[in-house]
Amino acid sequence: MNAMNRQDNLEPIVDPTVNQDTERSQGVLRRVDAARSLALLDEPKALTTRELEDRRVIHRNDSVREQADAFRELRTRLLAAGGERNFVTLVAPVSHGCGGSFVARNLAAAFAFDDTKTALLIDCDVLHPSQHTALRVDTASGGLMDYLEDSSLDVSRILYRTGVPRLRLIPSGRQRETTGESFSSFRMRAMIDSVRSRYPDRYLILDSPSVLGSPDARILSELADMVVLVAGYGLVTPEKIEAALASFPSEKVAGVVFNNLP
């Protein structure tokens, strides 16, 4: 992927009414240089095309053109449905093994492709977490469940860089057998509202547990503006797809993605 580190265009603002002695001017320039350095640190070195393919992430080269175009088209349709404000999308597989995490990861990457947007991928599949492994992110500071259970933990501690410019990850954290109460908690809702409102160009993608295997997908849909259902081709019947769709308010369902088409 051809990616450049984003750097703010920072220039010293000079007020002509203020006495501009040399020392003050040098101090301003030092602060500007420091700000520029911090801006450069905002993004890690971008992953190479080979590294992206190893992580099963789309890129701009021809080798995955068809897949990349499919995710761009999905992004475009969601943007058309979502209006001008940034939004939260729940990506929910019908059943385990349908490829929901793959779709969530690459939908987030498609949003990050746009230089005017950023994406935050949140792994909510606590029983089968995969995003931190797929993206090879060291989650030493914990993840979502750690944050929800520890009121002293700041959300900034669980936001991880991924090597994909403008894409951040909140991993699932420690595994738990029951998560419904955590996902419906005030702290969860407040966290979603906070990370969404902090940056108006940030689009949130929630990687959900399977719809038919857990009530968590339905609970998480209450935090989302739209739901994308993922059906594994040849893995689920039309009846199961209909049952999964019935779990969500019809006005929130943006559509069904069929994964692993022949």
N, C-alpha and C positions, 0 to 999 in steps of 0.2 A: 504494500500500500504506500502510495506517495503521500506522506504526511509531514507537516511542518509543525514545530513547536509554536504554540500561540504566544505572542508577546504583546503586551499592552503598549500602545504608542504614547509614552509618557514624556511630556516636555515641561520644563519649569515655567510657571506662570509668573510674569513680572508685573508688579503693580507699580506704575510710574510715580505714585504718590508716596512711595516708601523710599527712604534713603537706602540706596543700594551700595553698600561698601563691599570691598573685595571679600572680606571674611564671610559675610552673609551669602554672597553669590556662590562662593565655593561650598558653603554648607548646603545650599539648595541643590547644587549639582551633585553633591555626594549622596543626598537623599534620593534624588532621581536615579542615580546609578544603582543604588541599593534596591530601589523598587524594580528597576529593570532586571536585576539579577534574580529577585524573587519571582518575577513573572516567568523568567526562563526556567526556573526550577519547577514551575507548575505542572509541566508534563515531563514524564520520563522519556528516555529514548524510545522512539516508535518501533514496534515489532516489525521484523522483516516479513516479506511475503511467505517465506518458508515457515517462520514462526507462527504466523497467523493460521496457515494451513494445518500445522501441528495441533493448534488449539481449536480447530474446526470453526474458524471465524472467517467470514467473507472479506474480500478485499477488492481492489479496483482492477486487478489484472485479468486477462482474458481466460485464465484457467478455471475460474469460478464465475464467469460472467453471467451464466444463466441463473445460478443461485442468487448472486448479488442483485440482479435485476428483479428477481421475485421478491426479495426483501425490501428493495426500494419501492416497489409497487405497493406492497403492504403498508409501508410507512406513509406513502402518499395518500392512500385511502384513509388511513387513520387521521392524518392531518386534516383532510377534507371534512371528516366527520367531527373532529374535535374542535374546530373553529380556531380562533386566534389565540386562545389561552393554552398554556402547556397543560398536559393531562397525564393521568395514571392509567396504564394498560396492564390488565391481568392476562397473562398467557397461561392457559389451563389445559393440560392434556386430558383426554377422555379417560385414559387408564395409564398406568405405569408402563413405560416402554414405547410410548407414542412419539417421543422426541420433543416434548414440551420445552425442556431446558435448552436444547439446540436452537429451537425457534426463538425463545426468549433472548438468548445470547446474541443471535444474529440480527434480530429486530433492534436490539439496543445498539449494535454496531452500525446498522443502517441509519439510525438517527444521528449517531456520532459522525458519520460520513459528511453530514452537512456542517460546513464551517460555522454556521450561525446557530447551531444547536449543540446541546450536551445531553448525555444520557446517563441515567443511574439505573443499574441492574441490581435488583434486590432478590436474593435467593431465599424464598419462603418455603422451599421443599425441605423441611427439617429432617424428615426420615430418610430422604435420598438426596442429600446435598451434592452438587456436582460443579457449580460454577467456579469455585475457588480452585478446584483440581484442574478443570478444563483450561482455565486462564493462567494456571500456575502462579497463584497469588499466595504469598505467605500471610496467613491470617493470625499472626501472633497476638494482636490486640483484641481478638474476639470478633464476634459477629452479631447478627440480629438478636438471637435469643439471649446472648450475654447482655446486650444493651437493654432488652425488655425486662430482664430480671435484676439489673443493677442500676438503681436510680442515680448513682454517682458517675456512671459512665457517660461521657459526652459522645454525641453522634459522630463528631469529627474523628473519633478514635477508630470507628469501624468503617470509614470510607477509604477504600483502597484504590490506588492506581492500577491499571490493567496492562499498560503498554500500548493500548489503543487510544490515540488522542481523543480527548473529550468524553471518554467512557470511564465511569467509576463503578465500583462493585461494593455492595454490602453483602458479605457472605452470610450463610445461615447461622454460623456459630455452633455451639455445642448441641449435639443431638438430644431431642426430647421425645418422649412417647406421646405426650399430649401437648398440643399447642393452641387449641381453639381459644382458650381464655386469654392467652397472650396476644393473639391476633385481634381479638375484640376489645383489648384494653385501651384505656385512654392514652397511655404512653405510646402505643403503636400508632394510633390515629394522629397524635400530636407530632410524632416523628415524621410521618408521611407528609403532613401539612407543612412542617418546617423545611424539609429538604426540597419540597416542591416550590414553596413560595420564596425561598432564599434566592433562587436564580430563575427568572422568567423564561429562560431558554432551555431549562432542564426538563427532560421527559423521563418519567419513571416507568420502568418495566418490572413487574412483579412476576417472578418465576414460581408458579403455583404447584402444589401437590396435585395428584390426579383427582379428577372430579368424582369419579365413581368409587375411589378408594378411601376418601377422607372428606369430612365436612369442612375442612379448612378452606377449600377453594370457594365455597359459597360464602364463608365468613370474610375471606379476603376480597371478594367481589364488592362488598360494601364500601371498601376503601378505594375502589377503582372507578374511573369514568367509563371505561370500555373493557370488554372481555373478548379475547381471541381464543377460540377453542382449537385444540390441536388433535387431529385424528390420525393415527398411524394407518397408512394404506394397508389393507388386508389384515389388520389387527383387531379392528372393532367393527361391529355390525351397525347398520343404520339405526336399529333400535337403541343401541347403546349411545349413539351420537344424539338421538332425540332425548334420551333420558338425561344426558349430560347438559344439553341445552336447557332443559326444563329446570335445572338448578339455579338459573340466573334470570333476573328480570330481562324480558325480551328487549327492552329499550337499551340495555347495556351491551348486548351481544353485537359485536362488529362483524363477525363472520367466523367461518371454519377454515382452518388451514389443514390440507392433507399432506402429511409428511411421508417421505420415502415412496413417492410415486415411481412406477416402473419407467 
